[in-house]
Amino acid sequence: MPGQFLNVGDTRLFAEVRGPASLPPLIVLHGGPGLDHHEFADFLDPLTDTVRLVLLDLRAQGESDRDAPESSWTLAQMADDVQAAAQALGAPHYAVLGHSYGAFVALQQAVNAQETRQGMAGSVVCCGVPSSRFLDGVAAELERFEPPQLREQIRASWAGEADVATEADFARLMEEQMPWHFADPLDPRIADYTRRSAGRYAPDVLRRFASAGYGGIEVMDDLGKVERPMLVLAGRHDRTCPPEASEVTAAGVPGAQLHVFEDSGHMPFVEQPDEFLTVVRAFLRRVLPLSAHTEEA
């Protein structure tokens, strides 16, 4: 797929671009921290009937330049990078979709001052939280997690994040942890998804965030500042970013739309792909004035 580097000031971000150049961009933000755009594999590709997918590698991650100083690896800076990337694309209108840590970035950007969001038509916040306090229940969820052998595997894998040194080590951690992110930890699709989503990992970024609270998301008091449409997505069985967090986000953002995937954990675009695409496509067609209003497949 074609890729390009977007200059965001002090560094360059890599973006894989899919879909017609005539359509407005949807800037897609991956999770992690430390993953890259391959997280989405080809699951979002059907949206190219409505948008041009711009699958962005966040600062110092994936194929983006790795020379960005560690002091700039912050949630605030990554949110600013989204607007800078949009400006580099030169499109008059764009939307943002963030998943997991990418949802933290998208939410932070959405609450930023109005002048920093020129051209943004709306945001899709998938499996995120508006405050780090919603992550406090993860330990209790782990104690309830079944089967027991996977519980211990995940516990040990999380402990290894603070010392991860190589991309191969990072890949192993992701494989060990993936059952946690699905509603059914024995879901037969996990192995295929892990294979399809393998990318270029950033162990140094994961190490830093693993010891720093994964970014310190805290926008509870600022949700009312959001002035653009927002679609908030949650998995009913998400053990990391519980649906209650998404309910709080949607209640706090004026006019936000909430959709809960009843049979999903943290990966609704994999677990319920058809429903995911239908809901996201409808939102994008409503908020992007230049989108192609073709018939639903």
Backbone torsions as a table, in degrees:
resi	resn	phi	psi	omega
1	MET	NA	147.4	179.8
2	PRO	-67.7	142.6	177.4
3	GLY	-131.5	161.4	177.3
4	GLN	-150.4	158.6	175.7
5	PHE	-101.0	134.5	179.9
6	LEU	-110.8	123.5	-179.7
7	ASN	-79.7	120.0	-179.4
8	VAL	-113.8	21.2	176.1
9	GLY	113.6	-81.1	-176.9
10	ASP	-97.5	-1.5	-179.9
11	THR	-159.6	177.5	176.8
12	ARG	-120.3	139.3	177.0
13	LEU	-108.2	137.6	177.7
14	PHE	-86.8	140.4	176.0
15	ALA	-134.4	129.1	169.6
16	GLU	-91.6	126.8	-172.6
17	VAL	-110.8	129.9	180.0
18	ARG	-132.5	134.1	176.7
19	GLY	109.6	168.6	-175.3
20	PRO	-64.0	138.6	178.5
21	ALA	-65.6	-18.3	-178.7
22	SER	-76.7	-13.2	-176.7
23	LEU	-93.9	153.0	179.4
24	PRO	-68.4	147.8	-177.2
25	PRO	-78.1	143.3	166.5
26	LEU	-111.4	109.5	179.7
27	ILE	-81.4	119.0	-172.3
28	VAL	-107.7	127.2	-174.4
29	LEU	-113.4	123.9	-176.1
30	HIS	-81.2	169.2	177.7
31	GLY	-88.8	-163.9	-179.0
32	GLY	138.6	-120.0	-1.0
33	PRO	-69.2	155.0	176.5
34	GLY	108.7	-7.4	175.9
35	LEU	-83.1	-165.6	174.7
36	ASP	-149.4	-172.0	-172.2
37	HIS	-64.7	-16.7	178.8
38	HIS	-65.0	-12.9	177.2
39	GLU	-51.4	-33.4	-175.3
40	PHE	-88.9	-6.1	-177.8
41	ALA	44.3	-127.0	178.0
42	ASP	-112.7	18.6	-174.3
43	PHE	-66.2	-28.5	-178.3
44	LEU	-92.6	-4.5	-173.9
45	ASP	-56.6	-34.1	177.7
46	PRO	-60.1	-18.3	178.2
47	LEU	-71.5	-7.6	179.8
48	THR	-71.8	1.3	168.1
49	ASP	-80.8	-6.4	-175.7
50	THR	-127.5	-34.5	-176.3
51	VAL	-137.6	165.1	167.9
52	ARG	-95.1	114.8	-179.2
53	LEU	-73.3	127.7	174.4
54	VAL	-118.2	93.2	-175.1
55	LEU	-84.9	102.5	-169.7
56	LEU	-92.6	137.3	168.3
57	ASP	-91.3	120.3	-177.3
58	LEU	-64.5	168.4	-175.9
59	ARG	-48.4	126.4	177.2
60	ALA	63.7	21.1	-177.6
61	GLN	-129.2	158.8	179.8
62	GLY	58.2	-132.3	179.5
63	GLU	-90.8	0.2	175.8
64	SER	-63.9	155.1	179.8
65	ASP	-55.1	135.2	-176.7
66	ARG	-93.5	5.9	-176.5
67	ASP	-93.4	4.1	176.7
68	ALA	-62.3	129.6	-175.1
69	PRO	-61.4	144.9	-177.7
70	GLU	-58.1	-30.0	178.6
71	SER	-63.2	-17.5	-179.7
72	SER	-95.8	0.8	179.2
73	TRP	-81.6	69.5	-177.1
74	THR	-126.8	156.4	176.9
75	LEU	-59.8	-42.3	-179.6
76	ALA	-61.7	-43.6	-179.0
77	GLN	-67.9	-39.8	179.9
78	MET	-65.4	-33.7	174.9
79	ALA	-65.3	-42.5	176.3
80	ASP	-63.5	-34.6	179.4
81	ASP	-61.2	-32.5	-178.4
82	VAL	-62.3	-47.0	178.4
83	GLN	-64.2	-40.2	178.5
84	ALA	-63.5	-39.0	177.8
85	ALA	-64.9	-40.3	178.0
86	ALA	-62.0	-41.5	177.7
87	GLN	-64.1	-38.7	179.0
88	ALA	-65.3	-30.4	177.7
89	LEU	-71.8	-26.2	176.7
90	GLY	75.3	17.8	-179.4
91	ALA	-88.8	140.1	-179.8
92	PRO	-69.0	-26.9	180.0
93	HIS	-136.9	145.9	176.4
94	TYR	-154.4	163.7	173.3
95	ALA	-128.3	166.0	-177.4
96	VAL	-127.1	138.1	171.6
97	LEU	-128.7	122.0	177.3
98	GLY	-123.4	138.9	178.0
99	HIS	-118.6	134.9	176.1
100	SER	59.4	-120.9	177.6
101	TYR	-60.1	-33.6	174.8
102	GLY	-61.4	-30.1	175.0
103	ALA	-68.3	-35.9	175.0
104	PHE	-59.7	-43.8	-179.5
105	VAL	-65.1	-45.3	-179.5
106	ALA	-62.8	-39.4	-179.8
107	LEU	-69.1	-41.0	177.0
108	GLN	-61.5	-42.8	179.7
109	GLN	-64.1	-37.7	-176.8
110	ALA	-65.9	-29.6	-179.1
111	VAL	-90.9	-5.1	179.3
112	ASN	-63.4	166.2	-178.0
113	ALA	-56.6	147.6	-175.7
114	GLN	-53.9	-39.3	-174.9
115	GLU	-67.0	-16.0	180.0
116	THR	-91.6	1.3	-174.3
117	ARG	-120.8	29.9	-179.3
118	GLN	-58.0	127.0	177.3
119	GLY	89.4	-9.4	-179.1
120	MET	-75.7	123.0	-177.1
121	ALA	-92.3	-23.1	-179.1
122	GLY	171.7	169.0	-177.1
123	SER	-132.3	144.8	170.7
124	VAL	-114.3	116.8	-177.5
125	VAL	-109.8	105.8	-171.8
126	CYS	-108.8	117.0	174.6
127	CYS	57.5	54.4	177.0
128	GLY	-121.4	-175.1	177.5
129	VAL	-139.6	150.2	177.0
130	PRO	-89.8	-7.2	-179.5
131	SER	-153.2	143.4	179.3
132	SER	-61.6	-19.0	-178.7
133	ARG	-63.7	-23.5	178.5
134	PHE	-72.8	-11.3	176.1
135	LEU	-88.4	-6.4	-176.1
136	ASP	-66.4	-20.2	-177.8
137	GLY	-85.7	0.2	-176.2
138	VAL	-62.2	-40.8	-179.0
139	ALA	-60.8	-42.5	178.9
140	ALA	-66.9	-37.5	176.9
141	GLU	-62.5	-38.2	179.8
142	LEU	-64.0	-37.1	179.7
143	GLU	-65.2	-24.8	179.1
144	ARG	-93.4	-6.9	-171.4
145	PHE	-70.6	136.8	178.6
146	GLU	-127.3	150.6	1.8
147	PRO	-79.3	160.7	-174.2
148	PRO	-57.4	-36.5	-178.4
149	GLN	-65.3	-34.3	176.0
150	LEU	-72.7	-32.8	177.1
151	ARG	-58.7	-46.6	-179.2
152	GLU	-70.5	-33.8	177.0
153	GLN	-61.9	-43.9	-178.2
154	ILE	-71.7	-39.7	177.7
155	ARG	-57.9	-45.8	-179.5
156	ALA	-68.4	-35.8	-179.4
157	SER	-66.7	-42.6	176.9
158	TRP	-60.6	-41.6	179.5
159	ALA	-61.9	-28.9	-178.8
160	GLY	-77.1	-11.0	-178.2
161	GLU	-64.0	-35.6	-177.0
162	ALA	-68.4	-15.3	-177.5
163	ASP	-120.7	6.5	-176.5
164	VAL	-59.3	132.9	-172.3
165	ALA	-118.4	-30.0	-174.4
166	THR	-126.7	163.6	176.6
167	GLU	-64.5	-34.1	178.4
168	ALA	-65.4	-40.2	176.4
169	ASP	-63.0	-42.7	179.7
170	PHE	-60.4	-46.6	180.0
171	ALA	-59.1	-40.0	177.9
172	ARG	-63.3	-42.6	178.3
173	LEU	-59.9	-43.1	-179.5
174	MET	-62.8	-41.2	178.6
175	GLU	-64.5	-39.5	-179.8
176	GLU	-67.6	-34.3	-173.4
177	GLN	-89.3	-17.5	-171.9
178	MET	-57.4	-36.7	178.1
179	PRO	-57.2	-30.4	179.0
180	TRP	-61.2	-31.6	-171.2
181	HIS	-87.4	-7.2	178.4
182	PHE	-102.9	146.4	177.6
183	ALA	-55.8	-43.5	175.1
184	ASP	-102.6	107.9	-177.7
185	PRO	-64.5	-11.3	176.7
186	LEU	-106.9	17.6	-179.9
187	ASP	-53.5	124.9	-177.4
188	PRO	-65.7	-11.8	179.4
189	ARG	-81.8	-9.6	-173.7
190	ILE	-62.2	-46.6	-177.2
191	ALA	-62.3	-42.6	-179.8
192	ASP	-65.9	-42.0	179.2
193	TYR	-63.8	-43.0	179.7
194	THR	-58.6	-41.2	178.9
195	ARG	-66.6	-45.7	-174.4
196	ARG	-71.5	-24.7	-173.8
197	SER	-101.3	5.2	-179.8
198	ALA	-62.2	134.2	-178.1
199	GLY	-139.4	-155.9	176.7
200	ARG	-99.0	113.9	-173.0
201	TYR	-93.4	159.6	-178.8
202	ALA	-122.2	84.5	-176.6
203	PRO	-61.1	-32.2	179.9
204	ASP	-65.7	-36.4	177.4
205	VAL	-68.0	-44.3	178.4
206	LEU	-60.4	-44.4	179.8
207	ARG	-56.8	-46.0	-176.1
208	ARG	-64.1	-45.9	-176.9
209	PHE	-74.6	-29.1	178.6
210	ALA	-63.0	-28.4	-180.0
211	SER	-100.0	7.1	-176.7
212	ALA	-131.7	28.6	174.9
213	GLY	71.0	22.4	175.3
214	TYR	54.9	35.4	168.3
215	GLY	109.4	-15.7	175.7
216	GLY	63.9	43.8	178.8
217	ILE	-60.1	129.8	-179.6
218	GLU	-158.6	85.2	-178.2
219	VAL	-125.3	16.0	-177.5
220	MET	-51.7	-44.2	-175.0
221	ASP	-79.7	-6.1	-176.1
222	ASP	-110.4	0.5	-175.1
223	LEU	-59.8	-32.8	-179.9
224	GLY	-67.7	-12.2	179.1
225	LYS	-78.9	-15.6	-175.9
226	VAL	-66.4	125.6	-176.3
227	GLU	-113.6	-3.1	179.5
228	ARG	-106.8	153.9	177.8
229	PRO	-57.1	144.4	179.6
230	MET	-137.0	133.9	171.8
231	LEU	-107.0	121.4	-178.2
232	VAL	-107.8	122.3	-176.2
233	LEU	-115.5	142.5	-179.2
234	ALA	-145.6	152.3	171.1
235	GLY	-100.4	130.6	-177.3
236	ARG	-56.8	-31.2	-174.7
237	HIS	-110.4	25.7	179.0
238	ASP	-70.1	120.2	-177.8
239	ARG	-88.8	-15.7	-178.0
240	THR	-98.1	-53.4	179.7
241	CYS	-114.0	88.2	-170.3
242	PRO	-64.0	152.2	-178.9
243	PRO	-58.6	-26.5	177.8
244	GLU	-60.0	-33.5	178.2
245	ALA	-65.6	-41.9	178.3
246	SER	-66.7	-35.5	177.1
247	GLU	-62.5	-40.4	178.6
248	VAL	-66.0	-42.6	178.6
249	THR	-59.9	-49.5	-177.5
250	ALA	-64.0	-36.5	179.2
251	ALA	-69.1	-30.0	-176.7
252	GLY	-86.1	-23.5	-178.8
253	VAL	-91.4	121.6	-177.7
254	PRO	-56.4	123.6	175.7
255	GLY	73.7	9.5	-177.1
256	ALA	-65.5	149.5	176.5
257	GLN	-104.5	130.3	178.5
258	LEU	-110.5	134.7	173.5
259	HIS	-134.9	126.0	179.3
260	VAL	-109.6	126.6	177.1
261	PHE	-86.8	109.8	-168.7
262	GLU	-70.0	-21.1	-177.0
263	ASP	-112.6	21.0	-175.0
264	SER	-120.1	156.1	167.7
265	GLY	-98.0	-120.7	-177.0
266	HIS	-88.6	-1.8	-172.1
267	MET	-126.2	57.2	-174.6
268	PRO	-62.5	-27.0	179.3
269	PHE	-71.3	-15.8	174.2
270	VAL	-99.0	-42.0	-173.6
271	GLU	-77.6	-36.3	177.9
272	GLN	-133.8	64.8	-170.7
273	PRO	-62.6	-40.2	-177.7
274	ASP	-65.0	-45.7	178.9
275	GLU	-65.0	-40.1	179.0
276	PHE	-58.5	-50.2	-178.1
277	LEU	-63.6	-39.8	-179.6
278	THR	-62.6	-46.3	-177.5
279	VAL	-67.8	-45.8	-178.1
280	VAL	-67.6	-42.7	180.0
281	ARG	-60.3	-44.1	-179.3
282	ALA	-61.8	-41.1	178.7
283	PHE	-64.3	-46.6	-177.6
284	LEU	-63.3	-38.9	179.3
285	ARG	-68.5	-24.4	177.8
286	ARG	-79.3	-36.5	-170.3
287	VAL	-99.2	-21.2	-177.6
288	LEU	-95.3	109.8	-174.4
289	PRO	-66.6	-19.6	-178.6
290	LEU	-103.2	6.9	-177.0
291	SER	-71.3	156.4	-179.6
292	ALA	-83.8	118.4	-178.7
293	HIS	-93.5	69.2	178.2
294	THR	-84.2	167.6	179.2
295	GLU	-68.1	145.4	176.6
296	GLU	-62.5	140.8	177.0
297	ALA	-69.6	NA	NA
